[in-house]
């Protein structure tokens, strides 16, 4: 009994070992280039169409987007890397009650996600959507969306945005 008490006392007096987060691996950081506060424009054009806040949350296990357009439908996404299938997953939900599940991965320096968006082009007009996120040399991020209405046989542009870092306010 005394030896058990001594062991317990020794264990209590030793500093706790810091356990590594289950999301500390390099795969969980592949999409970190998208994290930030952004002003969003159509690629190659100066007019702002939205603001977006992208946050790393839950011990590094998730990335949450808050899409705030100047006109149109606000929404957001929750993104995470799932080790069991080796893919990134994104759930998009917006104020029109759209919900889309995307999945994909990081390849050649780009995040590519694919999902089936019911009614994306209007009632009864569904499409596969392929989104490619890439970091630009100036620190901005391009989000290029393509759509396919023939099960991926052909693709056309759907949207093309550039996320510019929000300027910091002057002190």
Secondary structure per residue as TSV (DSSP state, phi and psi in degrees):
chain	resnum	aa	ss	phi	psi
A	1	X	-	360.0	-42.0
A	2	X	H	-65.9	-39.6
A	3	X	H	-66.0	-33.9
A	4	X	H	-66.0	-42.1
A	5	X	H	-64.3	-38.4
A	6	X	H	-65.2	-42.0
A	7	X	H	-62.4	-43.5
A	8	X	H	-64.1	-41.1
A	9	X	H	-65.1	-40.1
A	10	X	H	-64.5	-43.6
A	11	X	H	-63.3	-39.9
A	12	X	H	-69.2	-29.6
A	13	X	H	-83.1	-13.8
A	14	X	S	-86.3	143.5
A	15	X	-	-63.9	142.9
A	16	X	-	-68.4	139.4
A	17	X	-	-73.4	131.4
A	18	X	-	-71.9	121.8
A	19	X	-	-85.5	141.5
A	20	X	-	-76.3	137.9
A	21	X	-	-61.5	142.6
A	22	X	T	-65.8	-9.6
A	23	X	T	-115.0	29.5
A	24	X	-	-88.8	-9.8
A	25	X	S	-68.6	161.7
A	26	X	G	-61.8	-28.7
A	27	X	G	-61.2	-34.5
A	28	X	G	-74.2	-8.3
A	29	X	G	-106.0	2.2
A	30	X	T	-63.0	-28.6
A	31	X	T	-102.9	7.6
A	32	X	G	-62.6	-22.6
A	33	X	G	-63.2	-15.9
A	34	X	G	-90.8	-11.6
A	35	X	-	-72.1	131.1
A	36	X	E	156.4	-176.7
A	37	X	E	-106.3	125.3
A	38	X	E	-127.4	150.3
A	39	X	E	-109.5	125.1
A	40	X	E	-107.8	131.7
A	41	X	E	-127.5	158.5
A	42	X	E	-62.1	139.5
A	43	X	T	-56.6	127.7
A	44	X	T	84.2	3.2
A	45	X	-	-125.7	151.6
A	46	X	-	-86.6	-15.7
A	47	X	-	-75.7	129.6
A	48	X	E	-74.3	132.5
A	49	X	E	-112.1	-18.8
A	50	X	E	-164.2	165.5
A	51	X	E	-115.7	149.6
A	52	X	E	-144.3	133.6
A	53	X	E	-112.1	119.2
A	54	X	E	-115.4	119.7
A	55	X	E	-121.3	143.4
A	56	X	E	-91.0	125.3
A	57	X	E	-133.8	172.7
A	58	X	T	56.2	53.0
A	59	X	T	65.9	27.4
A	60	X	T	84.6	7.4
A	61	X	T	-89.3	-9.6
A	62	X	E	-147.2	155.3
A	63	X	E	-124.5	125.2
A	64	X	E	-113.7	132.3
A	65	X	E	-105.6	138.4
A	66	X	E	-121.7	102.2
A	67	X	E	-90.0	119.2
A	68	X	E	-124.5	85.5
A	69	X	E	-73.2	152.4
A	70	X	S	-71.0	-31.6
A	71	X	S	-137.4	151.6
A	72	X	S	101.2	-157.1
A	73	X	-	-98.6	113.6
A	74	X	-	-73.5	156.9
A	75	X	E	-173.0	-164.4
A	76	X	E	-170.2	170.9
A	77	X	E	-137.0	155.1
A	78	X	E	-121.4	126.3
A	79	X	E	-123.4	140.5
A	80	X	E	-156.5	154.4
A	81	X	E	-90.4	130.1
A	82	X	E	-110.6	109.8
A	83	X	T	-62.4	-33.7
A	84	X	T	-59.4	-36.1
A	85	X	T	-112.6	-0.2
A	86	X	T	66.3	27.5
A	87	X	E	-130.2	158.5
A	88	X	E	-87.7	144.2
A	89	X	E	-126.9	140.1
A	90	X	E	-130.9	132.9
A	91	X	E	-112.4	119.0
A	92	X	E	-102.7	132.7
A	93	X	E	-136.6	137.5
A	94	X	E	-133.8	177.3
A	95	X	T	-73.9	-3.8
A	96	X	T	-93.5	6.1
A	97	X	-	73.4	21.5
A	98	X	-	-75.6	144.1
A	99	X	E	-142.0	125.8
A	100	X	E	-132.6	136.6
A	101	X	E	-103.9	124.5
A	102	X	E	-115.5	153.6
A	103	X	E	-148.0	152.2
A	104	X	E	171.9	-148.0
A	105	X	E	-166.5	178.6
A	106	X	E	-97.0	120.1
A	107	X	E	-146.2	137.1
A	108	X	T	52.3	39.8
A	109	X	T	76.1	13.2
A	110	X	E	-132.9	147.3
A	111	X	E	-97.0	124.6
A	112	X	E	-122.1	121.1
A	113	X	E	-123.1	141.2
A	114	X	E	-127.2	135.9
A	115	X	E	-153.2	160.9
A	116	X	E	-100.0	116.6
A	117	X	E	-107.6	105.3
A	118	X	T	-69.9	126.6
A	119	X	T	72.3	18.0
A	120	X	T	-59.8	-30.9
A	121	X	T	-106.5	19.3
A	122	X	S	117.3	170.3
A	123	X	T	-54.9	128.2
A	124	X	T	75.6	3.5
A	125	X	-	-113.2	84.3
A	126	X	-	-91.2	162.4
A	127	X	E	-159.1	152.3
A	128	X	E	-75.9	136.5
A	129	X	E	-118.4	129.0
A	130	X	E	-115.1	118.8
A	131	X	E	-109.1	130.5
A	132	X	E	-119.3	121.1
A	133	X	E	-106.4	129.1
A	134	X	E	-140.4	141.1
A	135	X	E	-85.8	130.7
A	136	X	-	-91.0	159.3
A	137	X	T	-59.0	-29.3
A	138	X	T	-83.9	5.5
A	139	X	S	92.9	-8.3
A	140	X	-	-77.9	168.2
A	141	X	E	-128.3	131.3
A	142	X	E	-97.1	134.2
A	143	X	E	-119.2	106.3
A	144	X	E	-107.4	119.6
A	145	X	E	-107.2	131.0
A	146	X	E	-121.2	155.5
A	147	X	E	-129.1	152.0
A	148	X	E	-133.7	127.0
A	149	X	S	-104.7	6.6
A	150	X	S	-124.0	39.7
A	151	X	T	63.1	31.8
A	152	X	T	89.8	6.9
A	153	X	S	-72.5	-35.5
A	154	X	S	-141.0	155.1
A	155	X	-	-130.4	144.9
A	156	X	E	-134.5	158.7
A	157	X	E	-64.0	139.4
A	158	X	E	-117.2	-43.2
A	159	X	E	-157.8	159.7
A	160	X	E	-152.1	106.2
A	161	X	E	-119.7	151.4
A	162	X	E	-120.6	127.6
A	163	X	E	-93.7	112.7
A	164	X	E	-100.1	135.8
A	165	X	E	-55.9	132.7
A	166	X	-	-66.1	129.2
A	167	X	-	-61.5	140.4
A	168	X	-	-75.7	137.4
A	169	X	-	-65.7	146.8
A	170	X	-	-70.2	142.1
A	171	X	-	-68.9	360.0
